Amino acid sequence: MKLTSIGALNQWRQQQQAALAQFRTRVQVCCGTGCLARGAEEVLQALQQACVAEGVEHSLVLAQPCQGVYLLPTGCHGLCQMGPQVRIWPQDWVYHHVKPADAREIVQVSLVQGKLVERLVYRHFDGSLRPTATQIPFYQHQVRIATQDCGALDPQSLEAYVAAGGFAALAQVLSGLPPGQVISMIEESGLRGRGGGGYPTGRKWRACAQAPGQQRYIIGNGDEGDPGAFMDLALMEGVPYRIIEGMIIGAYAVGARSGYLYVRNEYPLAVQRLQQALQRCYAAGLLGPDILGCGLDFDLQINRGGGAFVCGESSALMRSLEGRVGEPRAKYIHSVVKGLYDQPTVLNNVETWACVPAIITKGAAWFAQLGTADSKGTKAFSLVGKVVHSGLIEVPMGTSIQDVVFKIGGGIIADGTFKAVQTGGPSGGCIPAHLAHLPLEYAALNQAGSMMGSGGLIVMDQHTCMVDLAKYFIHFLLEESCGKCVPCREGLRRLHLLLERITQGEAQDLEEIRQLCQAIKIGSLCGLGQSAVNPVLSTLRYYEEEYRAHIQEQKCPAGVCRALIHFRILENCVGCGRCREVCPADAIAGEKKQPHRIDPQRCLKCGACVEVCPVNAIVK
Amino acid sequence: MQASSDPQLVTVTIDKRVLQAPAGTMILQLARQHGIEIPSLCDHEGLEPQGACRLCLVEISHPQWPGWHKVVTACLYPIEDGLVIDTQSPQVVQARQVILELLLSRAPQAPVVRALAQRYGVEQPRYPDPSSNCILCNLCVRVCHTYSTGAIATMQRGILKEVAPPLAQAPVECVGCGACATICPVDHIPWTREHGVVQIWSKEFQLAYPVIDAAACTGCGVCEEICPFSIPRVVVQRDGSMVVTINQDYCRGCGLCVAVCPSGALDQQYFSHQQLNRGQATTVQVMSCTRSPWRTTKNQILKLPCTGRITTTMLLDSLIQGSQAILVLGRSQEHCAYHNGETTAQQTIAQANALAQLVGLGTRIYWRATQGQDGPANALAALESTMANLPPNPLLATPAFTHASGHQALRERLAWLRCQTSLQPDRQTWLTAQKLPCEQRPVVLYTGCVPVIDILYGPVLPGWEVRSWLLQALALLEHWGMSASIFLSAGACTHGGAGGWEHDRALLGNKTQVITLCPDCAQALQKHGGIPACSLDQLVLSKHDQLSWRALKLALPADHPAVEVLASHLITMTQARPLPLEQAHQMRQYLQQAASEGATHLLVPTPAAWAYQQYLTRPGSWRQVHLEPILLHQLVQVQSSQ
């Protein structure tokens, strides 16, 4: 089936919508990476078997509509913590922690009788049942644009995407919106790069469209490498067609004829789904020569990254695409002028691309009214760490950190104390709890010594040592530095050495660390090196006393740095002997019913004893 | 706005000195030009800057943008008008100190690092961790990729990064040029070069030296001039003969000298004439510079140390043996590792194409430069299919030639080509293209070897194309009442290729009067072909009393000093042989007459002799200085002998 005109697309859309309307009920099983790991695929199979067993008419694909149940795998729903999740339409019930064994009950109760399976429903801390997504706080405060339909559509189905209004933006653009006007729309929307830099997307496109060159390229950056970040993953797995549509529109706007999707190889499912989506688009005439009969030629292909974090940096990514060593270059001449193969190139994060179709269909003004003066629209974050509900979220720019952590995330695990949040991954910085009122927007985060980054939000509680945290990120970057320039390569090694010494309790001059950080910051070649010191600088800025505690008092206030903690058993020990049994080093001795003792020479500081003590008699 | 081809001069201030330079000059480059010191360890004037060492950090600001200032690397930042550059700001100096201290910890033994560190007051590394003497300036990798084959790269990343061949094995691409080892500022890459053997990157190379046949060498010095490194030297032997010597310790083995040697006295180890002249039948033959990145052709590629190594003989041989076409893959001249390799190759190809056209083979040799790193492979494929679709090469034979190289070899091949009855030079087309009359007339003007010589050695008369030559001859004949048509031929004499008379005899038929441009051609036609031919020289001599100087001034303005005398066919100075007395006498008369008319220049034109002298005395040649006095001396001798 090849769509040769916009009319054909619209007609086909109507067919698909009619097919969708035939279904009485839709059952969406989250098949994001998190839920798949918890057995979502088995849940889907079990649901299908249960339907067969119960004689419920059902179909797994939109192409074979029936009067009964549309049972479909979808992209990430968001609340990964409580997966696998199953959503039931039209009631919009959400079931959490679904296991294959629950399938029979879901089919019998919900699909046949139309009743709620209460034990699978979200229970609020006030005890009330919250069956629908609109009632669950995690979803209540979100606004979804890039991740819209991520949990509602079968990511493998072009039919479903088109039925949900997909490629309408492309049709709108191709049916008479000149490229310059498309760029103007993006400019007016105030969309800024979602990959970290926050460069205004429209300005980037315009510069590329105006730069002289024989060829123009566009690139979708899906090389998400921040520890604990999975927004791009969810998008590529959940709504691959939206990214592709955005890129086709971008190609039209800047006049590119070929494009690349750079996806890291550690995302096999994303690669597979994007690959499949590309094949479907080529077959449907949405990619390749003469798209929709409108004379636009565009080729898009996937390139798998080898797993180097630095290849998420635009110039390194382009070198890697060219088949060379993935090392950045100085960008005094921007890549919109001299990018891939030295030709004008637009590189945007896949999330940025995913925002484009919505801006076209709903208008720049609609997008611009979301967010703040400086940051428009919404931003996807992966909310992880010591937060009750971790998962994928998308909120309007300007939402405060506090709201994200407490309203959406549901607060800190085990009623802990909110200490800080790390934004922007290893290149970002930490923002302490007393600044949690800050809005999530580019300028405010930069001022606080952190950055928006690609959208990782790591929540930390009182058990996180900030020196250890800084050391962790520096170690990550030390391993991921490309090694091209001296400050980043040698400087990070030195910085790691100095932090290591602090966590060992050895005396260290904080001024020396600051000087080193400054040299790395101004001296490094690319963004990786320049921002690598942010975790150290921001923790030094807000938690200098913690550093001083390590250096001067040989203490780790959070009780993390092993060299500085000493386990001991208090007087209230009941002598049960459990700690003695679990100790792997035989460091604990004592008579039954008598207080035990720990031999500090043998103690490995593993903490196993702390966890088994029934009376909390072991302390650090 | 910026499209002007002429880069504008802009004014910048470096350390309070106001300087002017073309926009786009890098700060470091400009500073170096004016003796302003900015430290750097990874910069080299022959290589693209990459900004790895970060020592050339400078602070920039602009008076028109208050509050704007930035720390940038001087090697990569192009200057803009009004920029104010501070190379010693406290921030920058402190960063340099930190960087030098870090480098010193890594490579405490490297003298360049120590010296620089000392200048910035860094005496000792604070946390010495000598992992490797290599400072990863990447000069070796860049020099290899820019000027050589791109055999080495960096492996691993971050702190584990090191320079190494792929998979840490002996690199396939390495050609043993040693550029990486010689450019290394800390002597970290081990290599040896002794007795013609280079050992580097666990590989061993026998160098492709030129081999000299002293007996054949005439000491002409052409190799001296072509060598990019001025390594060949012509020396006078005890017996007075001159022979070239080549110092093998410095030779890089490009083969340019071998290609241009006119006497065939030079050959190259591992790239001998015998090996290279073995053309491949019926295919498109691809010859490529070893540094060319294009490897995607479907045809087998003959890799040469330099495309300048190809010779006209080699190309003709390949066509004679039935190659459909030849593609030479070079690099653009600015990327050539030997400064004139590509121009030499293009000259050779133009020559070979012209010769092939002359004998009816058409244009079958193509040259393509690879721009930068990546040439689009499909452009190459398209070219190859174009070549495959040419009319099939009519030749498919493997004659045994006696000479392998030099001009003897070339003549031999041309002679053979002239005898191929399948090849009909398309005279009409050629004449039409040259805008020469092509109708049949009673008298035949036989071009003979002149076009060949014109192609091989350049214009037979300085500033004159063959066409002017022929027009002049036609006009001269017309002046004497003889209407002549032009007969295009590659010649009957030994200059353009012996043996052509046999083929030409059939075509000339029983024409009554054949006038040749070259006296030797006339002789060959008469002697071997029994064709009554006479050379233009003889004709002119026989009619010298009718010769009007003014009538001959055809192509140049009358007041041009160089054409005051156009005694075009007077002196036969072949191989500096003294003239026969009779001719010398006539010449003297002409000289006297010419002198009385105020002539200052004399043209000496037997084609072969003239061309050879021209070639040897071309501007820039060391012989220009020596030969001209010799020629003058001979003229004086001739004059005084009477």
Chai-1 contact restraints between the chains, C-beta under 6 A:
chainA,res_idxA,chainB,res_idxB,connection_type,confidence,min_distance_angstrom,max_distance_angstrom,comment,restraint_id
A,A330,B,G51,contact,1.0,0.0,6.0,A-B,restraint_1
A,A330,B,L76,contact,1.0,0.0,6.0,A-B,restraint_2
A,Y332,B,L76,contact,1.0,0.0,6.0,A-B,restraint_3
A,Y332,B,Y77,contact,1.0,0.0,6.0,A-B,restraint_4
A,S481,B,G158,contact,1.0,0.0,6.0,A-B,restraint_5
A,C482,B,R157,contact,1.0,0.0,6.0,A-B,restraint_6
A,G483,B,R157,contact,1.0,0.0,6.0,A-B,restraint_7
A,G483,B,G158,contact,1.0,0.0,6.0,A-B,restraint_8
A,G483,B,K161,contact,1.0,0.0,6.0,A-B,restraint_9
A,K484,B,A52,contact,1.0,0.0,6.0,A-B,restraint_10
A,C485,B,A52,contact,1.0,0.0,6.0,A-B,restraint_11
A,C485,B,R54,contact,1.0,0.0,6.0,A-B,restraint_12
A,V486,B,C53,contact,1.0,0.0,6.0,A-B,restraint_13
A,V486,B,R54,contact,1.0,0.0,6.0,A-B,restraint_14
A,V486,B,I99,contact,1.0,0.0,6.0,A-B,restraint_15
A,P487,B,R54,contact,1.0,0.0,6.0,A-B,restraint_16
A,P487,B,I99,contact,1.0,0.0,6.0,A-B,restraint_17
A,R489,B,I159,contact,1.0,0.0,6.0,A-B,restraint_18
A,E490,B,L102,contact,1.0,0.0,6.0,A-B,restraint_19
A,E490,B,R106,contact,1.0,0.0,6.0,A-B,restraint_20
A,G491,B,L102,contact,1.0,0.0,6.0,A-B,restraint_21
A,R493,B,I159,contact,1.0,0.0,6.0,A-B,restraint_22
A,A519,B,A95,contact,1.0,0.0,6.0,A-B,restraint_23
A,A519,B,V98,contact,1.0,0.0,6.0,A-B,restraint_24
A,I522,B,V71,contact,1.0,0.0,6.0,A-B,restraint_25
A,I522,B,A95,contact,1.0,0.0,6.0,A-B,restraint_26
A,G523,B,R54,contact,1.0,0.0,6.0,A-B,restraint_27
A,G523,B,A95,contact,1.0,0.0,6.0,A-B,restraint_28
A,L525,B,G51,contact,1.0,0.0,6.0,A-B,restraint_29
